[in-house]
Amino acid sequence: MSVNAVAGNTARTLWLGAVLLVLTALGLLLGASAGSTGFESVSNARHDPVAAQIVWNIRLPRTLGAWLAGALLGLAGALAQGLFRNPLADPYLLGSASGAALAVALTFAGASAAAVVPDSVGAALAQAASPALARLGLTGAAFVGALGGVLLTLALARGVQQTLRLLLAGVVVGYLLSALRELVQLARPEVLQAMQGFALGATGFVGWDACGVMAALLAPLLLVAWLLARVLDALTLGEATAQSLGLQLAPLRALLIGVLALATGTAVAQTGLIGFVGLVAPHLVRPLSRGMHGPLLLLSALAGGLLLLAADVAARLLIAPQELPAGILTAVLGGIYLLWLMYRRAPGGG
């Protein structure tokens, strides 16, 4: 690639990144002002203690948390599509989603062993039959379950050497763990309602602690992914070509899968199973990345954060004073976008 082409790609990446950051800043301001009762100026929080509590302790961490979770899923989606060389790959492909859902179902089932699961998740965990289960918490259970699903996939695939074997193992593990979750829900029907919120994806319970966890992991994961972008660039040429370039594919692929698993597990643990963000975000920015994974990974994170942030704000306003789960909106918007993309690329589709 010529120097002019590299400079052009860098300029396009910086321009799009700046646009996404500006839109994100506007989205954060809108999210801090938007609630189930409509809009309220953030400046009012300086004069009204109640408004200040609502904005700084509820709306702002929820809005920032939605962006951070979306950024993690966008990064994970770009990694998955690069690793598997498949534009339809998503962050949940290695069994992380089904593992997290099973762990959460087991947590609620443990809580209901002593009493019926109440409306409050915190109260449910406080009544858990096992003190260790209560200390683990719902977030910890989801994170451990997500990583456990990925580890089971790696064990079944016997490592990361064969991409196709890894892909098939992820599908098998996903179905297996989903079946086990259904068995848990059949054995404990009272957990179905509690599981519904997790399965649909929601940002309403994200607080400052969750934001801190996601921010602390997003920065180093982005850095590691960007440093390993050349591995994904080489894989687009085929594994044989990548090996001929002197790359140690097995350990590098394992490291990328670790980044993928951590990013996905962290987001799922805080917001539940929010679909389509990791699948759609890379497609939104891929035309401007010119096939280079360095810019693609960074821009996918920004696009994923903005996409989930927009869905979270819309979820509060569309049927106010009630709220929609953000995962429903991302599925609808993502599905419509992918259908439009398929139509545009079809012969005669324009």
C-alpha positions as CSV (number, residue, x, y, z in Angstrom):
1,M,0.0,0.0,0.0
2,S,1.4,3.4,-1.0
3,V,2.1,6.2,1.5
4,N,-0.7,8.3,0.0
5,A,-3.2,5.4,0.5
6,V,-2.1,4.9,4.1
7,A,-2.4,8.7,4.7
8,G,-5.9,8.7,3.1
9,N,-7.0,5.7,5.3
10,T,-5.7,7.4,8.4
11,A,-7.5,10.7,7.6
12,R,-10.8,8.8,6.9
13,T,-10.5,6.9,10.2
14,L,-9.7,10.1,12.2
15,W,-12.6,11.9,10.5
16,L,-15.1,9.1,11.2
17,G,-13.8,8.7,14.7
18,A,-14.3,12.4,15.4
19,V,-17.9,12.3,14.1
20,L,-18.7,9.2,16.2
21,L,-17.2,10.9,19.3
22,V,-19.2,14.0,18.7
23,L,-22.4,12.0,18.3
24,T,-21.5,10.0,21.4
25,A,-21.1,13.2,23.4
26,L,-24.5,14.4,22.2
27,G,-26.0,11.0,23.0
28,L,-24.6,11.1,26.6
29,L,-26.1,14.5,27.1
30,L,-29.4,13.4,25.7
31,G,-29.3,10.2,27.8
32,A,-28.7,12.2,31.0
33,S,-31.7,14.3,30.2
34,A,-34.1,11.6,28.9
35,G,-36.2,9.6,31.3
36,S,-39.5,7.8,31.4
37,T,-41.3,11.0,32.1
38,G,-39.7,13.0,29.2
39,F,-36.8,15.4,29.0
40,E,-35.3,17.4,31.9
41,S,-32.4,19.8,31.5
42,V,-29.2,18.7,33.1
43,S,-28.7,22.2,34.3
44,N,-31.7,21.8,36.6
45,A,-29.7,19.3,38.6
46,R,-27.6,22.2,40.0
47,H,-30.6,23.7,41.7
48,D,-32.8,20.7,42.5
49,P,-31.3,18.0,44.8
50,V,-33.9,15.4,43.7
51,A,-33.1,16.1,40.0
52,A,-29.4,15.9,40.8
53,Q,-29.8,12.5,42.4
54,I,-31.8,11.3,39.3
55,V,-29.3,12.6,36.8
56,W,-26.0,11.7,38.5
57,N,-26.9,8.5,40.2
58,I,-29.3,6.9,37.7
59,R,-29.4,8.4,34.3
60,L,-25.8,9.3,33.7
61,P,-24.3,5.9,34.8
62,R,-27.0,4.1,32.9
63,T,-26.2,6.1,29.7
64,L,-22.5,5.8,30.1
65,G,-22.9,2.1,30.9
66,A,-24.9,1.6,27.7
67,W,-22.1,3.2,25.6
68,L,-19.4,1.1,27.3
69,A,-21.3,-2.2,26.9
70,G,-22.0,-1.3,23.2
71,A,-18.3,-0.5,22.7
72,L,-17.3,-3.8,24.2
73,L,-19.7,-5.7,22.0
74,G,-18.7,-3.7,18.9
75,L,-15.0,-4.6,19.5
76,A,-15.9,-8.2,20.2
77,G,-18.0,-8.4,17.0
78,A,-15.1,-7.0,14.8
79,L,-12.7,-9.5,16.4
80,A,-15.1,-12.5,15.8
81,Q,-15.7,-11.5,12.2
82,G,-11.9,-11.2,11.6
83,L,-11.0,-14.4,13.4
84,F,-13.6,-16.5,11.6
85,R,-13.3,-14.6,8.3
86,N,-17.1,-14.5,8.3
87,P,-19.2,-11.2,8.2
88,L,-22.0,-12.9,10.0
89,A,-20.0,-13.9,13.1
90,D,-21.0,-12.2,16.3
91,P,-19.5,-12.0,19.9
92,Y,-21.8,-14.9,21.1
93,L,-20.5,-17.4,18.7
94,L,-18.1,-19.2,21.1
95,G,-20.8,-20.0,23.7
96,S,-20.4,-17.0,25.9
97,A,-24.1,-16.0,25.7
98,S,-25.5,-19.4,26.5
99,G,-22.9,-19.9,29.3
100,A,-23.9,-16.6,30.9
101,A,-27.6,-17.3,30.6
102,L,-27.1,-20.8,32.2
103,A,-25.1,-19.3,35.1
104,V,-27.8,-16.6,35.7
105,A,-30.5,-19.2,35.6
106,L,-28.7,-21.3,38.2
107,T,-28.2,-18.3,40.4
108,F,-31.9,-17.5,40.3
109,A,-32.7,-21.2,40.9
110,G,-30.4,-21.2,43.9
111,A,-32.1,-18.0,45.2
112,S,-35.6,-19.6,44.7
113,A,-34.6,-22.7,46.7
114,A,-35.2,-20.7,49.9
115,A,-37.9,-18.4,48.7
116,V,-39.7,-17.4,45.5
117,V,-37.6,-15.0,43.5
118,P,-38.6,-11.4,44.4
119,D,-38.7,-8.5,42.1
120,S,-35.4,-7.1,43.3
121,V,-32.3,-8.9,42.1
122,G,-30.4,-7.8,45.1
123,A,-33.0,-9.2,47.5
124,A,-33.1,-12.4,45.6
125,L,-29.3,-12.9,46.0
126,A,-29.6,-11.9,49.7
127,Q,-32.0,-14.8,50.2
128,A,-29.8,-17.3,48.2
129,A,-29.5,-20.7,49.8
130,S,-25.7,-20.6,49.6
131,P,-23.6,-17.7,51.1
132,A,-21.0,-18.3,48.4
133,L,-23.7,-17.9,45.8
134,A,-24.8,-14.6,47.4
135,R,-21.3,-13.3,47.4
136,L,-20.8,-14.3,43.8
137,G,-23.7,-12.2,42.7
138,L,-25.6,-12.0,39.4
139,T,-22.9,-10.1,37.6
140,G,-20.1,-12.4,38.7
141,A,-22.2,-15.5,37.8
142,A,-22.9,-14.1,34.3
143,F,-19.2,-13.3,33.8
144,V,-18.0,-16.7,35.0
145,G,-20.7,-18.4,32.9
146,A,-19.6,-16.5,29.8
147,L,-16.0,-17.4,30.2
148,G,-16.9,-21.0,31.1
149,G,-18.8,-21.3,27.8
150,V,-15.8,-20.1,25.9
151,L,-13.4,-22.5,27.7
152,L,-15.8,-25.4,27.0
153,T,-15.8,-24.5,23.3
154,L,-12.0,-24.3,23.3
155,A,-11.8,-27.7,25.0
156,L,-14.2,-29.3,22.6
157,A,-12.3,-27.8,19.6
158,R,-9.0,-29.0,21.1
159,G,-7.5,-25.5,20.9
160,V,-7.6,-22.7,18.5
161,Q,-5.6,-24.2,15.6
162,Q,-8.6,-25.0,13.3
163,T,-11.1,-22.2,12.7
164,L,-13.8,-24.4,11.3
165,R,-13.6,-26.8,14.2
166,L,-13.7,-23.9,16.7
167,L,-16.8,-22.5,14.9
168,L,-18.6,-25.8,15.0
169,A,-17.7,-26.4,18.7
170,G,-19.1,-23.0,19.5
171,V,-22.4,-23.8,17.9
172,V,-22.6,-27.2,19.7
173,V,-21.8,-25.6,23.1
174,G,-24.4,-22.9,22.5
175,Y,-27.1,-25.5,21.9
176,L,-26.0,-27.7,24.8
177,L,-25.9,-24.9,27.4
178,S,-29.1,-23.4,26.1
179,A,-30.8,-26.8,26.6
180,L,-29.4,-27.0,30.1
181,R,-30.8,-23.6,30.9
182,E,-34.2,-24.7,29.7
183,L,-34.0,-27.7,32.0
184,V,-33.3,-25.4,34.9
185,Q,-36.2,-23.2,34.0
186,L,-38.5,-26.2,33.8
187,A,-37.4,-27.4,37.2
188,R,-37.8,-23.9,38.7
189,P,-40.6,-22.1,36.7
190,E,-40.5,-19.2,39.1
191,V,-37.2,-18.0,37.6
192,L,-38.7,-17.5,34.1
193,Q,-39.8,-13.9,34.8
194,A,-36.5,-13.0,36.4
195,M,-34.6,-14.5,33.4
196,Q,-36.7,-12.6,30.9
197,G,-35.0,-9.3,31.7
198,F,-31.6,-10.8,31.3
199,A,-32.5,-12.6,28.1
200,L,-33.9,-9.5,26.5
201,G,-31.1,-7.2,27.6
202,A,-31.5,-4.2,29.8
203,T,-29.4,-1.2,30.9
204,G,-31.6,0.1,33.6
205,F,-29.6,-1.4,36.5
206,V,-26.2,-0.3,35.4
207,G,-24.5,1.9,38.0
208,W,-21.2,3.6,38.5
209,D,-19.5,0.4,39.7
210,A,-20.5,-1.4,36.5
211,C,-19.3,1.6,34.5
212,G,-15.9,1.4,36.3
213,V,-15.5,-2.3,35.6
214,M,-16.4,-1.9,31.9
215,A,-14.2,1.1,31.4
216,A,-11.2,-0.5,33.2
217,L,-11.4,-3.5,30.8
218,L,-12.3,-1.6,27.6
219,A,-9.2,0.5,27.4
220,P,-6.6,-2.4,27.7
221,L,-8.7,-4.7,25.5
222,L,-8.8,-2.1,22.8
223,L,-5.1,-1.6,23.0
224,V,-4.3,-5.3,22.8
225,A,-6.7,-5.8,19.9
226,W,-5.2,-2.8,18.0
227,L,-1.7,-4.2,18.5
228,L,-2.8,-7.6,17.1
229,A,-4.7,-6.1,14.2
230,R,-2.0,-7.2,11.8
231,V,-2.8,-10.8,12.7
232,L,-6.3,-10.3,11.5
233,D,-5.1,-8.6,8.4
234,A,-2.9,-11.6,7.6
235,L,-5.7,-14.1,8.3
236,T,-7.8,-12.4,5.6
237,L,-5.2,-13.7,3.1
238,G,-5.5,-17.3,4.4
239,E,-3.8,-19.2,7.2
240,A,-1.1,-20.5,4.9
241,T,-0.2,-17.0,3.8
242,A,-0.3,-15.8,7.4
243,Q,2.1,-18.5,8.5
244,S,4.4,-17.7,5.6
245,L,4.7,-14.2,7.0
246,G,6.3,-15.6,10.2
247,L,3.3,-15.2,12.5
248,Q,2.8,-17.7,15.3
249,L,-0.9,-18.1,14.7
250,A,-1.8,-20.4,17.6
251,P,-0.7,-18.2,20.5
252,L,-1.8,-15.0,18.8
253,R,-5.2,-16.4,17.9
254,A,-5.6,-17.6,21.5
255,L,-4.8,-14.1,22.7
256,L,-7.4,-12.6,20.4
257,I,-10.0,-15.1,21.5
258,G,-9.2,-14.2,25.1
259,V,-9.8,-10.5,24.3
260,L,-13.1,-11.5,22.5
261,A,-14.2,-13.6,25.5
262,L,-13.4,-10.9,28.1
263,A,-15.1,-8.1,26.1
264,T,-18.2,-10.2,25.6
265,G,-18.4,-11.6,29.1
266,T,-18.0,-8.2,30.7
267,A,-20.7,-6.6,28.6
268,V,-23.1,-9.6,29.1
269,A,-22.5,-9.6,32.8
270,Q,-23.7,-6.0,33.1
271,T,-26.5,-5.7,30.6
272,G,-27.7,-9.2,29.7
273,L,-28.0,-10.6,26.2
274,I,-28.1,-7.6,23.9
275,G,-28.1,-8.9,20.4
276,F,-27.1,-7.5,17.0
277,V,-24.8,-4.7,18.3
278,G,-21.6,-6.8,17.8
279,L,-22.9,-8.0,14.5
280,V,-24.0,-4.7,13.0
281,A,-21.4,-2.3,14.4
282,P,-18.5,-3.6,12.2
283,H,-20.6,-3.5,9.1
284,L,-21.5,0.2,9.7
285,V,-17.8,1.3,9.6
286,R,-16.2,-1.4,7.4
287,P,-16.5,0.5,4.2
288,L,-14.3,3.3,5.6
289,S,-11.7,1.0,7.1
290,R,-10.6,-0.2,3.7
291,G,-10.0,-3.8,5.0
292,M,-7.5,-2.7,7.6
293,H,-8.4,-4.2,11.0
294,G,-6.6,-1.6,13.1
295,P,-9.1,1.2,12.2
296,L,-11.9,-1.3,12.0
297,L,-11.5,-2.4,15.6
298,L,-11.4,1.1,17.0
299,L,-14.3,2.4,14.8
300,S,-16.4,-0.7,15.6
301,A,-16.1,0.0,19.3
302,L,-17.2,3.6,18.8
303,A,-20.1,2.6,16.5
304,G,-21.2,-0.2,18.9
305,G,-21.3,2.2,21.8
306,L,-23.3,4.8,19.9
307,L,-25.7,2.1,18.6
308,L,-26.5,0.8,22.1
309,L,-26.6,4.3,23.5
310,A,-29.2,5.4,20.9
311,A,-31.2,2.2,21.6
312,D,-31.1,2.9,25.3
313,V,-32.4,6.5,24.9
314,A,-35.1,5.3,22.5
315,A,-36.1,2.5,24.9
316,R,-36.9,5.1,27.6
317,L,-39.0,7.4,25.3
318,L,-40.9,5.3,22.9
319,I,-43.6,4.1,25.2
320,A,-43.0,6.4,28.2
321,P,-43.6,6.2,31.1
322,Q,-42.9,2.5,30.5
323,E,-39.6,1.3,29.1
324,L,-38.7,-1.2,26.4
325,P,-35.7,-3.5,26.9
326,A,-32.8,-2.1,24.9
327,G,-32.1,-5.5,23.4
328,I,-35.4,-5.5,21.6
329,L,-34.6,-2.3,19.9
330,T,-31.1,-3.3,18.9
331,A,-32.6,-6.5,17.4
332,V,-35.2,-4.6,15.4
333,L,-32.8,-1.9,14.2
334,G,-30.0,-4.4,13.5
335,G,-32.3,-6.8,11.6
336,I,-33.7,-4.0,9.4
337,Y,-30.2,-2.8,8.6
338,L,-28.9,-6.2,7.7
339,L,-32.0,-6.8,5.5
340,W,-31.3,-3.5,3.8
341,L,-27.7,-4.4,3.3
342,M,-28.6,-7.8,1.8
343,Y,-31.1,-6.1,-0.6
344,R,-28.5,-3.5,-1.6
345,R,-25.9,-6.1,-2.4
346,A,-28.3,-8.4,-4.2
347,P,-28.3,-8.4,-8.0
348,G,-30.6,-5.7,-9.1
349,G,-31.0,-4.3,-5.6
350,G,-29.5,-0.9,-6.4
